[in-house]
C-alpha cells in the first residue's frame, strides 16, 4: 500500500513492505484538504503509468473511495482501512538529504550489473552497492563497476535485494 500524507501544499508518500520503507515528498501539489489516506499501490501505480508525463492528475477521497481524474480518464478505487500498514518509526530527529532522483537511479542502474547473482554464496560484502565520497561501486569478484555523482555526500551500503525496489 501507499500512504499519502497531505499537508498545506505538500504531499508525502510512504511505500512500505516488511523489508524497507521509501518516503518521497513534493511541493508540486495544490491541496484542498489535509489528511492521511492509504491507497492500494498496484492499482494506483497501474493507473498513473497510463497518464502522460506532465499531465495534471486530480485525486479526491470520497465516501466511496478514491477518484482519480487525468485528462479524459477517470477511475474510482475502493480504499483499505489502513489497519495492515506497517507502523512508521518516528523520523522527526533524522536528518534527510535531498538527492537528484535521475542521477541516483542512473548510478544504481550502471553499477547493478556487477552485483553477484542469486546463486552467489561468497562474501556478504559483495552483495552490496557501496556508496562513499560520491562513488557508487559494485563488484562480484570478477566484474567491477563504478560511477561517480559529484556532490553526493551520503555514505551507505545498499543491499542487492533493495536495488530492484529502488529502481522501480
Secondary structure, DSSP 8 states (H G I E B T S, - for coil): -EEEEEETTEEEEEEE-SS-EEEEEES----SS-EEEEE-HHHHHHHHHTS-TT--EEEEEETTEEEEEETTEEEEE----STTS------TTS------HHHHHHHHHHHGGGS--TT--S-GGGGEEEEETTEEEEE-SS-EEEEE-TT----EEEEHHHHHHHH-
